[in-house]
Amino acid sequence: MQRFLTALDLAFADPPAVDLSDGCSACFSEPDLAVLAGDPARIPVDLATTALRKSADHWSPEQWRALWSRTAPRVVREVLAERGRGLVDRELASLGKGHADLSSWPERQRTALDDALAAVLEVAVTYGDPAHEVTTLLGGLACAYDDLGPWLARLDALRGPQADAGVVRLALEWTTGLLRGEDQWFTWWWPADPAAVVREWVCSAAVRDRVRRFAAAHPGCKTASDVLLAYTALDEGARSPWYHPATGYDRWQAMGQPTGYAWLIPV
């Protein structure tokens, strides 16, 4: 991880100046705008991420790119530290077209940022981050090029027992989501058919084989065995072998019972 962060620092060692004097005064005070336009080393990371989470029309294309160029090394470190806490996809979403448009950056900077973010993904997968948080991270990464494929290819290239375990965890998350008809896969990335994108990867021969090998090597792993059950159900067009976590609540509500959240209200 460190070598990718070092390469990122070098690629963005000479950040551009930026004029933010026309920035939104409803969202940022004049001192904040001055800090964002000042010495990049003095920009608080929370101010940087707040600026990068704004809607596309909040900054001009030139301002978006300059903000990312000035803060990329610190923001990537923040994404690394904050992964698994539910918000990292929001600032990553601003790398897409209409925002900073990473695809148009100079090759050296683009490659350095791609590699650093891929290293963050590797840490998330191999360090045991919950699968739904890995999905959140992947959704943010997909915004950069409006394509999840390059990041899934990076994931497929990971090797070792920790990487295999991470793939199995993600496979369980995605296969069970497909079985229950999940349609809210990613928060900020909106492909035409997100379920098709998910299915193409998780049901591919390569991922299936990886899960099977892991299950054979770890016969006591319930996660791996559950993925194999999910594959069977998907292949047969069968119902999910598991209840959705909210099934009990939904049935209670359908019976006309009181539905205060987490409480059974006396009647």
N, C-alpha and C positions, 0 to 999 in steps of 0.2 A: 504494500500500500504506500509506504513512504516514498519509494522511488517515483511513483506516479504523481504524488503530491509535489515532489521536488521538480519534476518535469513541468508540472502545471505552474509552479512559481516562476520558473525560468521563461515559460512561454508568455506569461502575462507580467513580466518584470517592468515593462514600459507602457503603462496604461494611458489611454488617451484622455485629453481634457474634455470636459463636457459642460455645456451651458444649460442649467436647469432653472434659470431665472423665471421661466414661464410655467414652472411646475404648479401643480394644483395646491393652492394655499388652504383648501378645505381639508386636505389629507396631510399636508406637511407644512410646518412653520417655516418661515424664511431662514432661521438658523439651521433647521434640518436640511433644507435644500442646499444651503451653503456647505454643510458638512458632506453631503453626498457628492457635491462637485469639487470638494477639496482633496486633501491628501488621502488616498485610498486606505492607507494604513491606519488612519484615524476614524474611519467610518465604523460605528458600532455594528456588529453583525446583525442585531435585531432590526436596526434601521435599514440595512441593506436588504434583508429578506422581506421586510415590509414593502420596500420599493419594488421588489421583483414580483410581488404577489398581486400587483394592481392589474386592472383590465387592460386590454391591448391598446385602447385609445388614450390611456393615461399618459403615456410617453410617446414621443415620435420614434420611428424606427431607429434613427441615429442615437437617440437617447437610450433606448433599450439596449442597443449593442454596447454603447459606452458604459452603461451601468454594469452590465455583465462583465465586460473586459476589466473593469476597475475592481470588481469584487469577486470574480470567479474563484480564486484560490481559497478565500475565506468562506465563501458560500458552500463550496464542495466539502470543506472540513465540517461545516455546520450540518450539512446533509448527512455526513458520515456519523456525526455524534448524535443527531436527532432521529436517525432512521428508526422506524418502529414506533414512532409517536404520532403518526397520522397526518402530518402536514407537509412532508418534504416534497410531495408531488406538486404542490402549488407553485413554489418558486421554479421548479424544473419545467413546469408548463410554459413559462415565459421564454424558453429557448426556441420555441416553435415559430413558424411563419406568422406574421402579424405582430410579433413581439421582437425578440432579438435575432431570429432567423439564423440559427447556428449553421445551417447548410451553406450560408454565404460567407462564412468567416474564412480568414487565411488558413491554409492547411495545417500549419504548425499549431496554431491555437486550437483549431477544431479537433485535431488528433489528440492533443494533450488533454483537452476537456473530456473527450470521448473515453480515453483510456482511464482517466481518474474516476469518472462516473462508473465505468465498468468494474473498476476495482472496488468501489463502494458496493455495487451489486454483488460482487464475489464475497465480500465480508458479510453482507446480509444473508446470503444463501448458506455460507459455510459456518457462520457463527450461531446458527439456530434461531434467527429472527422468525417470528410467527409468519406463517404463509400468507395471511391476509395483508400483513405489512409489506412483505416482498411484492405482493400484487400492487399495492399502492405505489411503491417505488418504481416498479415496471411501468405503471400507467404514466407517471411523471416523465420517465425516460423516453417513452414512446412519443411524447409531444415534440421532442427535439426535431425529429424528422418525419413526424406523422406516420410512424412505422414502428411496430414492436419487434419486427423480425431481426434487426441487427442486435438487439439486446438479448433476445432469446438465443441467438447464435452464440453470443458470448457465454450465456449460461450453459449451453450445450457443450461448450469447449472446456468447462471446468472439470477437473479430474480429482479423484481422491474420495475417501469414504465420507468426509464431511460434505463434499459437494453432492455426492450421490444421495445422502440423507436429505439435503436441502431440496433436491429435485423431487424426491418422494413426498416430502411434506407439501410442496407446491402442487404436485400431481393430485394429492388427496383433496386439497382445497378446490382445485379447478374441476375435477371429475364430479365431486359431490355438488358443486355449484351448477354444473351442467344438468345433473339429474333433477335438481329441484327447480330448473327453469330460471336460474339467475339471469337478470338482464341489466344489473347495475354493476358492471365489472370494474370500471375505471371512472374516477371522478372528473378528471380534466381532459382526458383523451377520448374522443368520440368517433371511432370508426363506424362505418355503415352497419356492420354486423359484428359486434364485439364477441358474441358467443362463438361465431365461426372462427375468429382469430384464436380464441382460447382452445377450441376443439382441435384445430389444425395442429397445434403444438402438442397438447397434452395427450392426444390420441394417436400421435405419430408413432411409427414403428420404432424409431430411435428411443423415444421416451418410454414406451411400453417395455422395450427390451431392458432398459436401464432399471426400471422398477422391478421387473421379473428377476434380474440378476441380484438386486438388493434383497428381494424377498427370499430368494434361495439361500443367500449368504447369511441372512438374519431371520430364521424361521419363527422366532418369537416376536418379531416386530408387527404389532397390530396395524400401524399406519400403512406399511407396505401391503399387508394382506387385505386391508380395506380398499386400497387403490385397485387391487386385482378384482375384488368384488364389484367395485364401481365400473370398471372396464366391462365386465360381463353384463351388467345391467344396461350400460350404454349400448353395447353391441346388440343386445336382444331387444332394445326398445322397452325395457321393463321399468317399473316404478323403482324409485330409490329404496334400497333396503333399510334406510334409516329415516326416522321422522325428522322433519325440519325443526330446529330449536324452538320456533314459535308455534308449533302445532297445538300444544296444549292450550295456549292462550287463545288461539284462533277458535278452537272448539268451544272453549268456555264462552267466548263472545257470541258464537253462532247459536248457543243455547239460550241466549238472552240474559246471561248473568252479568252482574256488575263488572265493569272493566277498568277500575282504577289501577294504574300501573303498579304492579308488584304487590297489590293488596287484594284480598278477598273481602269485599265490603258487606257487612251484615245487611240482610233485607228483612 
